[in-house]
Structures are given as C-alpha cells and as structure tokens.
Amino acid sequence: MERYALRDFTKASPAETEDAMERAEVVFYDRCPLELPNAADLEFMRTGLPRELQVKNISYHPESDSIPRFEAAPEVAQRIERILRAHGQRVEAFLRASCPDFVPNWTLGTTSFRSIEEHGRKLKPRSSNELVHIDAGAYGATNGARILRFFVNIHPDRNRVWGTKGSFNAIMGRHPEIWTAARGGKPRVTIDKSPVDALYSGLVSAVGKLYPLARVLDSSPYDRSMRRIHNFMKENPEFRDSRENYQEIHFPPLSAWMVFTDGISHSVLTGQYALVTTVLVPLANCRTPALTPYHVLARSAA
C-alpha cells in the first residue's frame, strides 16, 4: 500500500527530485523554497479582493500576459496580475534549477490564486475538487505530456488537506472497471491521433498563433481517455465511496509541494488561499517513461 509520509526535499538533488515525482511521490517543502508575495500583497489576496470576485480561480496566462475574463477595477486587476506574474516567474526559475531535465520544450501554464474554501461547495461531481481524481487535459491537449503543479498554501494558520487513493498506476492495477471507462466503448484504449485528430490539432495550432488562448480547444485520444478516467473516479459511487488505500495529507501554512497531478490521485478536502502554477512536461523529458500514464495506457492499447 502506498503511503504519503511527507519528507522535506529542500536539500534534495535534481535527480532525487525528478525521480520522486516520476514515482508519484509528493515533493514537499516545509517552508516554501522561493520568495512569496510580500505581506501586503498576501493580505490583499486574502481579504482585499471584492467579495463578488471570490471565484474559484483567478488565473494569469503567460501566453497572453493577462488574466482573461476577470472584471475588476483597473487597480485591482493590475495588482493581482502583477502578483501572479511575478510568482509564476519565481516558480519557473525554481523549477529550472530543481528539475532541469524537465525543462526542454516544456509549456508554461497558468499561475492561479485559489481563493474559495474548498469544503462544502456543493458542486456537481465532475466539478468538485473534494472528490478523488487525477488531472486530465490541462489547457486542451497534453498528448501525453505530464501535468506538473507547484502549490503553496498561503493561508496564515490553516492546513490545506488532500485525500488520495494512491498513484495512477496503482489505481489502474487495482480497478479493472476504470479500464472499461477509459476505453469509452471501444475494444482497447485509444491514445494515438487519427488523421482527423491531427487535422483538427493543426487548425487549432494555426488559430493559436493569433489567439493564444485558443489552444484550450485542442484534444487528443489520450486526453479523452484520461478525461473519462477523471470523470469515472468522481462519478462512480463504488469507487468514490470506497476507503480502500485512502489517506489524507496535511499541508501546513506557507508550505509548498509539487506533484505530477496526472499521476497522483487527489482531492482537496479543506483549504482556502493557495497559489498554483502549472507546467506541461514533454513525455520525452521523463527519466522513467514506463511509469507515465501515457505508457501505462499504451500497453493496453497495443
């Protein structure tokens, strides 16, 4: 049985850090290893944003250098954009030093402020972070790239609490019914693009050169399979309610952690005020490709 006993990776080498992440471990830092927004900016995020702006995510997109669909007074919008841009840049610099093998051709995603208390939001299962799941389809089509997320709990005095049922690989080994969901009614899991998929992706890529946010429209058979797994985990009552291999992980205030969220099942049971930066790491950069969800599904697709 997998257990996630947190150990501090502050003094770990890049190879130790990268290998741990590929083994579906949580790379944890008892104190965030990079500079955080100053005290005034942290207080602004926690209490200074107007109540009507307390949405789940306020996300800075580096590809457009903006926070899309965010309506606020100019001084509010400019301040939160500055805070999130600077934090994303600091996370990028930290990852370049701590995980250098993951860097070539990576895709820098959003830096988000998660402002709402996760517990008790009463959302539909597919939208609820309180249900154990794996992440899928970040920013459209990953095509097998790993979803790396760097988290910081910026609540001043409360833990952020995750639930997990173990790694993607372990869960797929224990639950054959999830393979049925992944196949989507086909004899085998499909992960490779058809000519139609390739044509569609090419069109999205062309549009994305003019409108960078259009890339979220892209898709791939692999990402659709992962999305079906994500939905099954949240919607199937038997899996959802099972306590088999279940564990809770407590992340203290001002601690940080990073994981491949496509490789670790997780839910957010309680927690408010977190910073989350996402990076897509190409499959070719992985030190142990056999452990990646893409190759796990590929063995079934063969």
Secondary structure, 3 states (H helix, E strand, C coil): CCCCCCCECCCCCHHHHHHHHHCCCCEEECCCCCCCCCHHHHHHHHHHCCHHHCCCCEEEECCCCECCCCCCCHHHHHHHHHHHHHHHHHHHHHHHHHCHHHCCCCEEEEEEEECCCCCCCCCCHHHCCCCCECCCCCCCCCCCCEEEEEEEECCCCCCEEEEECCEHHHHHHHCHHHHHHHHCCCCCCCCCCCHHHHHHHHHHHHHHHHCHHHHHHCCCHHHHHHHHHHHHHHHCHHHHHCCCCCEEEEECCCCEEEEECCCECEEEEECCCEEEEEEEECHHHCCCHHHCHHHHHHHHHC
